[in-house]
Amino acid sequence: FCDTIEISVEVKPEQVAPSAAVLAALKDPSKRVASSSADPTECKLEELPSQPTLTIRVTVPASDVSRTLATVFPEVLGVMGEVGAAMAGPPFTRYHTDDGKTVDIEAGIPLRQKAEGKGRVKASELPAGKTAVTWHVGPYDDLPKSHARLSAWLASNSLRSRGGMWEVYF
């Protein structure tokens, strides 16, 4: 998950202070993001709008996904700062293909409005439409169980995926 840890590095209060949006959400519950349902194993359909993003898309060995994400998210955040893009939600990873050995992933950050990418960070979009959703609560290693639960729910409701899955990291 990380390659190095620095000890005794000064952390300034402004580096860890909650943003204005977080402070507003503490005061006004209507400004908070969706929370998990009472039953974290629930699966359901939600209608989602398209969402502009900045992402990096790479194909990596399946065993390197976590290590890759540990470098991709900071790189995307760095470009966001350079181009003045505003974050609209938590980081995500979209799985375009997964053959068990290699994974074509697109990882990034949703934006409040479209922004230009830079270098390998590209402007992209999460698609609009009916989306099957569930929550995963627990260790990352148990995530395949949640994926399987959602796939089984789709099948039991005579639904099929029209694209790859994505994970949102709350």
C-alpha positions, 0 to 999 in steps of 0.5 A, spaced: 500 500 500 505 504 501 513 503 499 516 508 505 513 512 511 517 518 514 517 519 521 518 525 525 515 529 519 512 536 521 505 536 520 502 543 520 494 544 522 492 547 515 494 540 512 489 536 516 484 541 517 477 539 515 475 543 508 469 548 508 465 543 505 466 538 511 465 543 516 458 545 513 456 538 512 458 537 520 453 543 521 447 541 516 446 534 515 443 535 508 450 537 505 453 530 507 454 525 502 450 519 502 451 514 507 451 506 507 444 503 508 442 500 515 443 493 511 450 494 508 449 487 504 443 491 500 443 491 493 439 496 489 439 500 482 440 508 483 439 513 477 446 516 477 448 523 472 454 523 468 460 525 472 466 529 470 473 526 472 480 526 472 483 519 471 489 515 469 488 509 465 493 503 466 493 496 465 497 492 470 497 485 473 492 484 478 496 483 484 499 490 483 492 494 483 493 497 490 500 499 489 498 502 483 492 506 486 497 508 491 501 512 486 495 514 481 491 518 486 496 523 489 498 524 481 491 526 479 490 530 485 497 534 484 494 535 477 487 537 479 491 543 483 495 545 477 489 546 473 484 549 479 479 543 478 475 542 484 473 535 487 466 533 487 466 526 491 471 521 493 476 517 489 474 511 485 477 506 481 473 503 474 475 496 472 474 496 464 477 489 464 479 484 469 481 477 466 484 474 473 491 476 471 491 483 468 486 489 470 485 495 465 483 500 471 481 507 470 482 511 477 481 518 479 477 523 482 470 526 480 470 533 479 465 539 480 466 541 473 470 539 467 477 540 467 483 539 462 488 533 464 495 534 463 500 528 462 498 521 463 492 524 467 486 525 462 479 528 462 474 523 463 467 521 465 463 516 469 457 515 465 450 516 467 444 511 467 441 506 472 447 503 476 447 497 481 450 499 487 452 496 494 456 497 500 462 493 502 464 494 509 470 490 511 477 488 509 479 490 502 481 483 501 474 481 502 472 485 496 471 480 491 465 477 496 461 484 495 462 484 487 460 477 487 454 479 491 452 484 486 453 480 480 448 475 483 443 480 485 443 482 478 442 475 475 436 474 480 433 481 478 434 479 470 439 485 469 446 485 466 451 489 466 453 494 460 460 496 462 465 495 467 464 496 475 467 501 479 468 502 486 468 509 490 472 509 496 468 513 502 
